[in-house]
Amino acid sequence: MKTAIELVKEVDIKDVSYISLAMQLDLVLLTRDKSLIEGVRKRKFKKIMHFDEFLRNV
């Protein structure tokens, strides 16, 4: 949880639960929140994908 807080604290702290769960389950987080995607990717978190990109790849 501490790592998840560090990832989202400057983006949107309300998303910490989603990031934390994705990290614990070792899953890719699907979201339409562009600012969240950009913010956590800047902090080297790569297991996040825009939902529309996921749909195009299915």
Order of alpha helices (4+ residues) and beta strands (2+ residues): alpha-alpha-beta-alpha-beta-alpha
